[in-house]
Amino acid sequence: MAENLDDLEDLAVLALLLDEEEKTKNNTKQKRLWVHDVWKKRKTEGEFATLYKELVDHETKFFEYFRMPQYSFNVLLHKIENDIKKQDTFWREAIIPRERLAVCLRYVYNFTMYMVIYFCKFN
């Protein structure tokens, strides 16, 4: 009978040690971030926040950057604004339509330039 008690005590100690080890593992897991700290600065330090304000004051630079005059940019924005607008959530703010359009235009322009370079080089 004493042998059974020793076995039960050993099992109880082993169970407590395993439980403690599991708690330690769960506490050391790195938390996942919904929005990384780097992206939280986007509204104040991002390319759109800093550069767009400057481009609006200089029509020629605006045209060079977006490949269209401000008037066309604003007309296009007005036409598609409701279609590209997203809703803010409890966890994060949506990207505003003006910024979404700006990113899209830059992406299209850069892609076009890469294609021109590619075709010039390989044709």
N, CA, C and O atoms as a GROMACS GRO file, in nm:
protein
  492
    1MET      N    1   0.082  -0.119   0.000
    1MET     CA    2   0.000   0.000   0.000
    1MET      C    3   0.086   0.125   0.000
    1MET      O    4   0.053   0.225  -0.064
    2ALA      N    5   0.198   0.120   0.073
    2ALA     CA    6   0.288   0.235   0.077
    2ALA      C    7   0.345   0.261  -0.062
    2ALA      O    8   0.370   0.376  -0.100
    3GLU      N    9   0.365   0.152  -0.138
    3GLU     CA   10   0.415   0.166  -0.273
    3GLU      C   11   0.315   0.240  -0.361
    3GLU      O   12   0.356   0.321  -0.444
    4ASN      N   13   0.185   0.213  -0.346
    4ASN     CA   14   0.081   0.281  -0.424
    4ASN      C   15   0.076   0.429  -0.390
    4ASN      O   16   0.054   0.513  -0.478
    5LEU      N   17   0.096   0.462  -0.262
    5LEU     CA   18   0.095   0.602  -0.221
    5LEU      C   19   0.213   0.676  -0.282
    5LEU      O   20   0.201   0.791  -0.325
    6ASP      N   21   0.330   0.609  -0.285
    6ASP     CA   22   0.447   0.672  -0.347
    6ASP      C   23   0.424   0.696  -0.495
    6ASP      O   24   0.461   0.801  -0.549
    7ASP      N   25   0.361   0.598  -0.562
    7ASP     CA   26   0.332   0.615  -0.704
    7ASP      C   27   0.233   0.730  -0.726
    7ASP      O   28   0.250   0.808  -0.820
    8LEU      N   29   0.132   0.740  -0.643
    8LEU     CA   30   0.034   0.849  -0.655
    8LEU      C   31   0.099   0.984  -0.630
    8LEU      O   32   0.070   1.082  -0.699
    9GLU      N   33   0.188   0.990  -0.531
    9GLU     CA   34   0.258   1.116  -0.502
    9GLU      C   35   0.347   1.155  -0.620
    9GLU      O   36   0.354   1.272  -0.658
   10ASP      N   37   0.415   1.056  -0.678
   10ASP     CA   38   0.500   1.083  -0.794
   10ASP      C   39   0.417   1.135  -0.911
   10ASP      O   40   0.457   1.229  -0.980
   11LEU      N   41   0.301   1.073  -0.933
   11LEU     CA   42   0.213   1.117  -1.041
   11LEU      C   43   0.161   1.259  -1.016
   11LEU      O   44   0.151   1.340  -1.108
   12ALA      N   45   0.128   1.288  -0.891
   12ALA     CA   46   0.078   1.421  -0.856
   12ALA      C   47   0.187   1.527  -0.877
   12ALA      O   48   0.160   1.634  -0.931
   13VAL      N   49   0.308   1.496  -0.835
   13VAL     CA   50   0.420   1.589  -0.853
   13VAL      C   51   0.447   1.609  -1.003
   13VAL      O   52   0.469   1.721  -1.047
   14LEU      N   53   0.446   1.501  -1.078
   14LEU     CA   54   0.467   1.509  -1.222
   14LEU      C   55   0.360   1.594  -1.289
   14LEU      O   56   0.390   1.675  -1.376
   15ALA      N   57   0.235   1.575  -1.249
   15ALA     CA   58   0.124   1.653  -1.305
   15ALA      C   59   0.141   1.801  -1.274
   15ALA      O   60   0.118   1.886  -1.361
   16LEU      N   61   0.182   1.834  -1.151
   16LEU     CA   62   0.204   1.974  -1.114
   16LEU      C   63   0.318   2.035  -1.194
   16LEU      O   64   0.308   2.150  -1.238
   17LEU      N   65   0.426   1.959  -1.213
   17LEU     CA   66   0.540   2.010  -1.291
   17LEU      C   67   0.500   2.034  -1.437
   17LEU      O   68   0.537   2.137  -1.494
   18LEU      N   69   0.427   1.943  -1.496
   18LEU     CA   70   0.381   1.960  -1.634
   18LEU      C   71   0.288   2.080  -1.647
   18LEU      O   72   0.296   2.156  -1.744
   19ASP      N   73   0.200   2.097  -1.550
   19ASP     CA   74   0.108   2.211  -1.550
   19ASP      C   75   0.185   2.343  -1.541
   19ASP      O   76   0.154   2.439  -1.612
   20GLU      N   77   0.285   2.345  -1.454
   20GLU     CA   78   0.367   2.466  -1.438
   20GLU      C   79   0.445   2.496  -1.566
   20GLU      O   80   0.458   2.612  -1.605
   21GLU      N   81   0.497   2.392  -1.630
   21GLU     CA   82   0.572   2.410  -1.755
   21GLU      C   83   0.482   2.465  -1.865
   21GLU      O   84   0.523   2.551  -1.943
   22GLU      N   85   0.360   2.417  -1.872
   22GLU     CA   86   0.265   2.464  -1.973
   22GLU      C   87   0.229   2.611  -1.950
   22GLU      O   88   0.218   2.687  -2.046
   23LYS      N   89   0.211   2.650  -1.826
   23LYS     CA   90   0.182   2.791  -1.794
   23LYS      C   91   0.297   2.880  -1.835
   23LYS      O   92   0.276   2.989  -1.888
   24THR      N   93   0.420   2.835  -1.811
   24THR     CA   94   0.539   2.912  -1.848
   24THR      C   95   0.547   2.929  -1.999
   24THR      O   96   0.578   3.038  -2.047
   25LYS      N   97   0.520   2.824  -2.075
   25LYS     CA   98   0.522   2.832  -2.221
   25LYS      C   99   0.418   2.932  -2.272
   25LYS      O  100   0.446   3.010  -2.362
   26ASN      N  101   0.299   2.929  -2.215
   26ASN     CA  102   0.193   3.019  -2.259
   26ASN      C  103   0.225   3.165  -2.229
   26ASN      O  104   0.187   3.254  -2.304
   27ASN      N  105   0.295   3.191  -2.120
   27ASN     CA  106   0.330   3.328  -2.083
   27ASN      C  107   0.442   3.384  -2.168
   27ASN      O  108   0.453   3.506  -2.182
   28THR      N  109   0.527   3.298  -2.226
   28THR     CA  110   0.640   3.347  -2.304
   28THR      C  111   0.606   3.364  -2.452
   28THR      O  112   0.690   3.412  -2.528
   29LYS      N  113   0.487   3.326  -2.495
   29LYS     CA  114   0.450   3.345  -2.634
   29LYS      C  115   0.444   3.494  -2.666
   29LYS      O  116   0.396   3.574  -2.587
   30GLN      N  117   0.495   3.527  -2.784
   30GLN     CA  118   0.494   3.667  -2.825
   30GLN      C  119   0.353   3.703  -2.873
   30GLN      O  120   0.291   3.628  -2.948
   31LYS      N  121   0.306   3.818  -2.829
   31LYS     CA  122   0.173   3.861  -2.868
   31LYS      C  123   0.172   3.902  -3.014
   31LYS      O  124   0.266   3.965  -3.063
   32ARG      N  125   0.064   3.865  -3.085
   32ARG     CA  126   0.047   3.909  -3.223
   32ARG      C  127  -0.018   4.046  -3.222
   32ARG      O  128  -0.112   4.072  -3.147
   33LEU      N  129   0.034   4.132  -3.304
   33LEU     CA  130  -0.020   4.266  -3.314
   33LEU      C  131  -0.115   4.274  -3.432
   33LEU      O  132  -0.088   4.219  -3.538
   34TRP      N  133  -0.227   4.341  -3.412
   34TRP     CA  134  -0.321   4.360  -3.522
   34TRP      C  135  -0.263   4.462  -3.620
   34TRP      O  136  -0.269   4.444  -3.741
   35VAL      N  137  -0.208   4.570  -3.565
   35VAL     CA  138  -0.140   4.672  -3.645
   35VAL      C  139  -0.003   4.694  -3.582
   35VAL      O  140   0.007   4.731  -3.466
   36HIS      N  141   0.101   4.671  -3.659
   36HIS     CA  142   0.236   4.687  -3.608
   36HIS      C  143   0.264   4.834  -3.578
   36HIS      O  144   0.207   4.923  -3.641
   37ASP      N  145   0.351   4.858  -3.481
   37ASP     CA  146   0.385   4.995  -3.441
   37ASP      C  147   0.436   5.080  -3.557
   37ASP      O  148   0.412   5.200  -3.562
   38VAL      N  149   0.508   5.017  -3.649
   38VAL     CA  150   0.561   5.091  -3.765
   38VAL      C  151   0.447   5.149  -3.848
   38VAL      O  152   0.456   5.263  -3.894
   39TRP      N  153   0.340   5.073  -3.867
   39TRP     CA  154   0.229   5.119  -3.951
   39TRP      C  155   0.141   5.219  -3.878
   39TRP      O  156   0.065   5.292  -3.942
   40LYS      N  157   0.150   5.224  -3.747
   40LYS     CA  158   0.071   5.322  -3.672
   40LYS      C  159   0.117   5.465  -3.701
   40LYS      O  160   0.040   5.560  -3.685
   41LYS      N  161   0.242   5.482  -3.742
   41LYS     CA  162   0.296   5.614  -3.772
   41LYS      C  163   0.264   5.659  -3.914
   41LYS      O  164   0.298   5.771  -3.953
   42ARG      N  165   0.200   5.574  -3.992
   42ARG     CA  166   0.173   5.603  -4.132
   42ARG      C  167   0.097   5.734  -4.152
   42ARG      O  168   0.126   5.807  -4.246
   43LYS      N  169   0.002   5.764  -4.065
   43LYS     CA  170  -0.081   5.884  -4.082
   43LYS      C  171  -0.003   6.013  -4.062
   43LYS      O  172  -0.043   6.118  -4.113
   44THR      N  173   0.106   6.008  -3.988
   44THR     CA  174   0.183   6.130  -3.963
   44THR      C  175   0.319   6.129  -4.033
   44THR      O  176   0.370   6.234  -4.071
   45GLU      N  177   0.378   6.010  -4.050
   45GLU     CA  178   0.513   6.003  -4.104
   45GLU      C  179   0.522   5.927  -4.237
   45GLU      O  180   0.631   5.914  -4.293
   46GLY      N  181   0.410   5.877  -4.287
   46GLY     CA  182   0.411   5.800  -4.410
   46GLY      C  183   0.433   5.885  -4.533
   46GLY      O  184   0.428   6.008  -4.527
   47GLU      N  185   0.457   5.819  -4.645
   47GLU     CA  186   0.485   5.891  -4.770
   47GLU      C  187   0.368   5.980  -4.810
   47GLU      O  188   0.389   6.095  -4.850
   48PHE      N  189   0.248   5.929  -4.802
   48PHE     CA  190   0.132   6.009  -4.843
   48PHE      C  191   0.116   6.130  -4.752
   48PHE      O  192   0.093   6.241  -4.801
   49ALA      N  193   0.127   6.111  -4.624
   49ALA     CA  194   0.106   6.220  -4.528
   49ALA      C  195   0.208   6.331  -4.545
   49ALA      O  196   0.175   6.449  -4.528
   50THR      N  197   0.329   6.296  -4.578
   50THR     CA  198   0.433   6.398  -4.588
   50THR      C  199   0.446   6.454  -4.729
   50THR      O  200   0.461   6.575  -4.746
   51LEU      N  201   0.439   6.369  -4.830
   51LEU     CA  202   0.465   6.414  -4.966
   51LEU      C  203   0.344   6.477  -5.033
   51LEU      O  204   0.358   6.575  -5.106
   52TYR      N  205   0.226   6.424  -5.009
   52TYR     CA  206   0.107   6.474  -5.079
   52TYR      C  207   0.084   6.622  -5.051
   52TYR      O  208   0.048   6.697  -5.142
   53LYS      N  209   0.103   6.664  -4.927
   53LYS     CA  210   0.084   6.806  -4.892
   53LYS      C  211   0.177   6.895  -4.973
   53LYS      O  212   0.138   7.004  -5.015
   54GLU      N  213   0.298   6.849  -4.994
   54GLU     CA  214   0.394   6.926  -5.074
   54GLU      C  215   0.357   6.926  -5.221
   54GLU      O  216   0.368   7.029  -5.288
   55LEU      N  217   0.313   6.812  -5.272
   55LEU     CA  218   0.279   6.803  -5.414
   55LEU      C  219   0.160   6.890  -5.450
   55LEU      O  220   0.155   6.944  -5.560
   56VAL      N  221   0.065   6.904  -5.360
   56VAL     CA  222  -0.054   6.986  -5.386
   56VAL      C  223  -0.014   7.131  -5.412
   56VAL      O  224  -0.081   7.201  -5.488
   57ASP      N  225   0.091   7.176  -5.350
   57ASP     CA  226   0.135   7.315  -5.366
   57ASP      C  227   0.214   7.338  -5.495
   57ASP      O  228   0.237   7.452  -5.534
   58HIS      N  229   0.256   7.230  -5.562
   58HIS     CA  230   0.337   7.243  -5.683
   58HIS      C  231   0.276   7.157  -5.794
   58HIS      O  232   0.296   7.036  -5.797
   59GLU      N  233   0.203   7.221  -5.883
   59GLU     CA  234   0.130   7.150  -5.988
   59GLU      C  235   0.222   7.065  -6.077
   59GLU      O  236   0.187   6.953  -6.112
   60THR      N  237   0.338   7.118  -6.112
   60THR     CA  238   0.426   7.041  -6.200
   60THR      C  239   0.480   6.915  -6.130
   60THR      O  240   0.488   6.809  -6.192
   61LYS      N  241   0.515   6.927  -6.003
   61LYS     CA  242   0.562   6.809  -5.928
   61LYS      C  243   0.449   6.709  -5.909
   61LYS      O  244   0.471   6.588  -5.916
   62PHE      N  245   0.328   6.760  -5.885
   62PHE     CA  246   0.211   6.672  -5.873
   62PHE      C  247   0.194   6.592  -6.001
   62PHE      O  248   0.173   6.471  -5.997
   63PHE      N  249   0.203   6.660  -6.114
   63PHE     CA  250   0.187   6.594  -6.242
   63PHE      C  251   0.298   6.490  -6.264
   63PHE      O  252   0.270   6.380  -6.312
   64GLU      N  253   0.421   6.524  -6.231
   64GLU     CA  254   0.532   6.430  -6.247
   64GLU      C  255   0.514   6.305  -6.160
   64GLU      O  256   0.549   6.195  -6.201
   65TYR      N  257   0.458   6.324  -6.042
   65TYR     CA  258   0.443   6.212  -5.948
   65TYR      C  259   0.324   6.122  -5.985
   65TYR      O  260   0.336   6.000  -5.983
   66PHE      N  261   0.211   6.183  -6.019
   66PHE     CA  262   0.089   6.105  -6.046
   66PHE      C  263   0.056   6.090  -6.194
   66PHE      O  264  -0.034   6.014  -6.230
   67ARG      N  265   0.130   6.160  -6.279
   67ARG     CA  266   0.107   6.156  -6.424
   67ARG      C  267  -0.032   6.206  -6.462
   67ARG      O  268  -0.091   6.159  -6.560
   68MET      N  269  -0.083   6.299  -6.387
   68MET     CA  270  -0.208   6.367  -6.419
   68MET      C  271  -0.216   6.496  -6.338
   68MET      O  272  -0.160   6.504  -6.229
   69PRO      N  273  -0.287   6.596  -6.391
   69PRO     CA  274  -0.300   6.721  -6.314
   69PRO      C  275  -0.390   6.700  -6.192
   69PRO      O  276  -0.466   6.604  -6.185
   70GLN      N  277  -0.381   6.792  -6.098
   70GLN     CA  278  -0.462   6.783  -5.976
   70GLN      C  279  -0.611   6.780  -6.008
   70GLN      O  280  -0.688   6.708  -5.945
   71TYR      N  281  -0.650   6.859  -6.107
   71TYR     CA  282  -0.792   6.864  -6.142
   71TYR      C  283  -0.842   6.725  -6.183
   71TYR      O  284  -0.948   6.681  -6.137
   72SER      N  285  -0.766   6.656  -6.267
   72SER     CA  286  -0.806   6.521  -6.310
   72SER      C  287  -0.806   6.423  -6.193
   72SER      O  288  -0.894   6.338  -6.182
   73PHE      N  289  -0.707   6.436  -6.107
   73PHE     CA  290  -0.700   6.352  -5.988
   73PHE      C  291  -0.826   6.370  -5.904
   73PHE      O  292  -0.887   6.272  -5.860
   74ASN      N  293  -0.864   6.496  -5.881
   74ASN     CA  294  -0.983   6.524  -5.798
   74ASN      C  295  -1.112   6.479  -5.865
   74ASN      O  296  -1.203   6.431  -5.797
   75VAL      N  297  -1.122   6.494  -5.997
   75VAL     CA  298  -1.241   6.447  -6.070
   75VAL      C  299  -1.251   6.295  -6.058
   75VAL      O  300  -1.358   6.241  -6.028
   76LEU      N  301  -1.140   6.227  -6.082
   76LEU     CA  302  -1.138   6.081  -6.071
   76LEU      C  303  -1.173   6.036  -5.929
   76LEU      O  304  -1.250   5.943  -5.910
   77LEU      N  305  -1.115   6.104  -5.832
   77LEU     CA  306  -1.145   6.071  -5.692
   77LEU      C  307  -1.293   6.087  -5.663
   77LEU      O  308  -1.354   6.002  -5.599
   78HIS      N  309  -1.351   6.196  -5.710
   78HIS     CA  310  -1.494   6.222  -5.686
   78HIS      C  311  -1.581   6.111  -5.748
   78HIS      O  312  -1.682   6.072  -5.690
   79LYS      N  313  -1.540   6.062  -5.865
   79LYS     CA  314  -1.619   5.959  -5.934
   79LYS      C  315  -1.611   5.823  -5.864
   79LYS      O  316  -1.709   5.748  -5.865
   80ILE      N  317  -1.497   5.790  -5.805
   80ILE     CA  318  -1.480   5.655  -5.750
   80ILE      C  319  -1.475   5.651  -5.598
   80ILE      O  320  -1.461   5.544  -5.539
   81GLU      N  321  -1.486   5.766  -5.534
   81GLU     CA  322  -1.466   5.774  -5.389
   81GLU      C  323  -1.555   5.676  -5.312
   81GLU      O  324  -1.506   5.605  -5.224
   82ASN      N  325  -1.683   5.671  -5.344
   82ASN     CA  326  -1.774   5.582  -5.271
   82ASN      C  327  -1.744   5.435  -5.297
   82ASN      O  328  -1.773   5.350  -5.212
   83ASP      N  329  -1.687   5.405  -5.413
   83ASP     CA  330  -1.656   5.266  -5.446
   83ASP      C  331  -1.531   5.215  -5.374
   83ASP      O  332  -1.519   5.095  -5.348
   84ILE      N  333  -1.438   5.304  -5.344
   84ILE     CA  334  -1.312   5.259  -5.282
   84ILE      C  335  -1.305   5.291  -5.134
   84ILE      O  336  -1.207   5.258  -5.067
   85LYS      N  337  -1.408   5.355  -5.082
   85LYS     CA  338  -1.410   5.391  -4.939
   85LYS      C  339  -1.434   5.266  -4.855
   85LYS      O  340  -1.520   5.184  -4.885
   86LYS      N  341  -1.356   5.252  -4.749
   86LYS     CA  342  -1.371   5.141  -4.655
   86LYS      C  343  -1.416   5.196  -4.521
   86LYS      O  344  -1.400   5.315  -4.493
   87GLN      N  345  -1.471   5.109  -4.440
   87GLN     CA  346  -1.524   5.151  -4.310
   87GLN      C  347  -1.420   5.130  -4.200
   87GLN      O  348  -1.349   5.029  -4.198
   88ASP      N  349  -1.411   5.226  -4.109
   88ASP     CA  350  -1.324   5.211  -3.993
   88ASP      C  351  -1.377   5.098  -3.906
   88ASP      O  352  -1.498   5.073  -3.902
   89THR      N  353  -1.287   5.032  -3.837
   89THR     CA  354  -1.327   4.927  -3.743
   89THR      C  355  -1.281   4.967  -3.603
   89THR      O  356  -1.213   5.068  -3.585
   90PHE      N  357  -1.319   4.887  -3.508
   90PHE     CA  358  -1.278   4.912  -3.370
   90PHE      C  359  -1.127   4.903  -3.355
   90PHE      O  360  -1.068   4.971  -3.271
   91TRP      N  361  -1.063   4.818  -3.438
   91TRP     CA  362  -0.920   4.792  -3.423
   91TRP      C  363  -0.832   4.886  -3.504
   91TRP      O  364  -0.718   4.913  -3.465
   92ARG      N  365  -0.882   4.936  -3.615
   92ARG     CA  366  -0.798   5.022  -3.699
   92ARG      C  367  -0.881   5.114  -3.786
   92ARG      O  368  -0.998   5.087  -3.815
   93GLU      N  369  -0.818   5.223  -3.828
   93GLU     CA  370  -0.883   5.318  -3.916
   93GLU      C  371  -0.856   5.278  -4.061
   93GLU      O  372  -0.746   5.233  -4.095
   94ALA      N  373  -0.956   5.294  -4.144
   94ALA     CA  374  -0.941   5.260  -4.285
   94ALA      C  375  -0.855   5.364  -4.356
   94ALA      O  376  -0.845   5.479  -4.312
   95ILE      N  377  -0.794   5.324  -4.465
   95ILE     CA  378  -0.716   5.417  -4.547
   95ILE      C  379  -0.815   5.502  -4.626
   95ILE      O  380  -0.909   5.451  -4.687
   96ILE      N  381  -0.794   5.633  -4.623
   96ILE     CA  382  -0.889   5.724  -4.687
   96ILE      C  383  -0.884   5.707  -4.839
   96ILE      O  384  -0.781   5.669  -4.894
   97PRO      N  385  -0.996   5.735  -4.909
   97PRO     CA  386  -1.001   5.717  -5.054
   97PRO      C  387  -0.893   5.794  -5.130
   97PRO      O  388  -0.839   5.742  -5.227
   98ARG      N  389  -0.861   5.915  -5.088
   98ARG     CA  390  -0.758   5.994  -5.156
   98ARG      C  391  -0.622   5.920  -5.153
   98ARG      O  392  -0.550   5.918  -5.252
   99GLU      N  393  -0.590   5.863  -5.039
   99GLU     CA  394  -0.465   5.789  -5.028
   99GLU      C  395  -0.470   5.660  -5.107
   99GLU      O  396  -0.370   5.621  -5.168
  100ARG      N  397  -0.583   5.592  -5.107
  100ARG     CA  398  -0.598   5.468  -5.184
  100ARG      C  399  -0.577   5.495  -5.333
  100ARG      O  400  -0.509   5.418  -5.401
  101LEU      N  401  -0.636   5.604  -5.382
  101LEU     CA  402  -0.619   5.639  -5.523
  101LEU      C  403  -0.473   5.674  -5.552
  101LEU      O  404  -0.419   5.632  -5.655
  102ALA      N  405  -0.410   5.748  -5.464
  102ALA     CA  406  -0.270   5.786  -5.484
  102ALA      C  407  -0.180   5.663  -5.493
  102ALA      O  408  -0.094   5.655  -5.580
  103VAL      N  409  -0.201   5.568  -5.404
  103VAL     CA  410  -0.121   5.445  -5.405
  103VAL      C  411  -0.146   5.367  -5.534
  103VAL      O  412  -0.052   5.316  -5.595
  104CYS      N  413  -0.270   5.360  -5.574
  104CYS     CA  414  -0.305   5.287  -5.696
  104CYS      C  415  -0.238   5.350  -5.819
  104CYS      O  416  -0.181   5.279  -5.902
  105LEU      N  417  -0.245   5.482  -5.830
  105LEU     CA  418  -0.184   5.550  -5.944
  105LEU      C  419  -0.033   5.531  -5.946
  105LEU      O  420   0.025   5.512  -6.053
  106ARG      N  421   0.030   5.537  -5.831
  106ARG     CA  422   0.175   5.515  -5.826
  106ARG      C  423   0.210   5.372  -5.863
  106ARG      O  424   0.309   5.347  -5.932
  107TYR      N  425   0.129   5.278  -5.819
  107TYR     CA  426   0.154   5.138  -5.852
  107TYR      C  427   0.142   5.117  -6.003
  107TYR      O  428   0.227   5.052  -6.065
  108VAL      N  429   0.036   5.171  -6.062
  108VAL     CA  430   0.016   5.156  -6.206
  108VAL      C  431   0.131   5.221  -6.282
  108VAL      O  432   0.182   5.164  -6.378
  109TYR      N  433   0.171   5.339  -6.239
  109TYR     CA  434   0.281   5.408  -6.306
  109TYR      C  435   0.410   5.328  -6.296
  109TYR      O  436   0.479   5.309  -6.396
  110ASN      N  437   0.443   5.280  -6.177
  110ASN     CA  438   0.566   5.202  -6.160
  110ASN      C  439   0.563   5.073  -6.240
  110ASN      O  440   0.664   5.036  -6.300
  111PHE      N  441   0.449   5.005  -6.242
  111PHE     CA  442   0.436   4.882  -6.318
  111PHE      C  443   0.456   4.911  -6.467
  111PHE      O  444   0.525   4.836  -6.537
  112THR      N  445   0.397   5.020  -6.514
  112THR     CA  446   0.411   5.057  -6.654
  112THR      C  447   0.557   5.085  -6.688
  112THR      O  448   0.605   5.043  -6.794
  113MET      N  449   0.627   5.155  -6.600
  113MET     CA  450   0.768   5.185  -6.625
  113MET      C  451   0.852   5.057  -6.630
  113MET      O  452   0.941   5.045  -6.713
  114TYR      N  453   0.823   4.962  -6.542
  114TYR     CA  454   0.896   4.836  -6.545
  114TYR      C  455   0.870   4.760  -6.675
  114TYR      O  456   0.960   4.698  -6.730
  115MET      N  457   0.748   4.766  -6.723
  115MET     CA  458   0.714   4.697  -6.848
  115MET      C  459   0.786   4.764  -6.966
  115MET      O  460   0.834   4.695  -7.055
  116VAL      N  461   0.792   4.896  -6.967
  116VAL     CA  462   0.863   4.966  -7.074
  116VAL      C  463   1.010   4.927  -7.073
  116VAL      O  464   1.068   4.899  -7.178
  117ILE      N  465   1.070   4.926  -6.956
  117ILE     CA  466   1.212   4.888  -6.945
  117ILE      C  467   1.232   4.744  -6.991
  117ILE      O  468   1.328   4.714  -7.062
  118TYR      N  469   1.142   4.656  -6.951
  118TYR     CA  470   1.151   4.516  -6.988
  118TYR      C  471   1.145   4.500  -7.140
  118TYR      O  472   1.228   4.430  -7.198
  119PHE      N  473   1.047   4.565  -7.204
  119PHE     CA  474   1.031   4.548  -7.347
  119PHE      C  475   1.144   4.615  -7.425
  119PHE      O  476   1.183   4.568  -7.531
  120CYS      N  477   1.197   4.724  -7.372
  120CYS     CA  478   1.311   4.788  -7.439
  120CYS      C  479   1.436   4.700  -7.431
  120CYS      O  480   1.516   4.694  -7.524
  121LYS      N  481   1.451   4.635  -7.320
  121LYS     CA  482   1.570   4.554  -7.297
  121LYS      C  483   1.566   4.422  -7.371
  121LYS      O  484   1.669   4.377  -7.422
  122PHE      N  485   1.450   4.359  -7.379
  122PHE     CA  486   1.442   4.224  -7.434
  122PHE      C  487   1.381   4.217  -7.574
  122PHE      O  488   1.362   4.107  -7.626
  123ASN      N  489   1.350   4.328  -7.634
  123ASN     CA  490   1.296   4.326  -7.771
  123ASN      C  491   1.388   4.393  -7.867
  123ASN      O  492   1.358   4.401  -7.986
   0.00000   0.00000   0.00000
